Amino acid sequence: MRVVEVSELGGPEVLRVAARPKPEPAPTEVLVAVHAAGVNPVDWKVRRGGGFLGEPPFVVGWDVAGVVEAVAGGVTWLAPGDEVLGMPWFPRQAGAYGEYVTAPARHFVRKPASLGFAEAAGLPLAGLTAWQALVDTADVQPGQRVLVNGAAGGVGHLAVQIAKARGAHVLGTARAAKHDFLRSLGVDEPIDYTTGDVAAQAGPVDVVFDMIGGAHTATLAPAVREGGTVIPLTGGLTEETAELARARGARATGLLVEPDHAGLAGLVALIESGALRVHVERTFPLAQAAEAHRLGEAGHVSGKLVLTVRD
């Protein structure tokens, strides 16, 4: 089967088409013929630095949308021909940049008929990240004020819609040129982060969800009110942010997304109800994965980038 392999650590040019044996599913696993694979920042971070995948060669990618081709013993609720989406194995190697993946059946859910494969491939990792932050961790309630920093991006645009579906008043940051896009997602108060202090513009909020993380989250923490929650991604939680939150009677916690059958089911329910949509800015054929990485790393993508593996 064809895969796009990281041949050595480095820039997008190290992504190369290679051949690997077609995998066989172990007990409780399914073999999925991949139709589309989402592209996420973790993909190029691992490509550059190896991280939890160690030394090359390896195949990145965790967002999968495709069709079940075979099931192994112990699988009772999926069958060959079922269309599925999922985020298998994260943070272990899943190999979504390839024609086939195997993984536990419960790392997937059935794909809604209304959702194309490209949109389905853009949902799992970003959607589960937002779900686990806002639903499982912050437990967003109706009427709460939620600040999503980086609201036009892959995780951010889904986080906005999840918060709105839970009845929150949502504030979202992006450049002014993207404010119409934010409003189309349901953002109540778009904030231009280039025009001044975001925390001051936002005022008191119950949840700060920051896509940048690291030292940047400390600039947003002063917006959180007592009893609130600060959740940074990407750069993680710093002691400065944790202390700022504690001083305000709030909590701060980092988050690393994990496979989550129940969370995927919750996301699919929102899709089917019309409360959630996946915005795919651009698709690339599998062999052009390097171009997708270049565009993603350049920043300012609205929504998701997706690789199409099969027509």
Buried (B, 14 or more C-beta within 10 A) or exposed (E): BBBBBBBEBEEBEBBBBBEBEEBEBEEBBBBBBBBBBBBBBBBBBBBBEBEEBEEBBBBBBBBBBBBBBBBBEEBEEBEEEBBBBBBBBBBEBBBBBBBBBBBBBBBBBBBBEEBBBBBBBBBBBBBBBBBBBBBBBBEBEEEBBBBBBBBBBBBBBBBBBBBBBBEBBBBBBBEEEBBEBBEEBBBBBBBBBEEEEBBEBBEBBBBBBBBBBBEBBBBBBBBBBEEBBBBBBBBEBBEBBBEBBEEBEBBBBBBEBEBBBEBBEBBBBBBEEEBBBBBBBBBBEBBBBBBBBBBBBEEEBBBBBBBBBEE
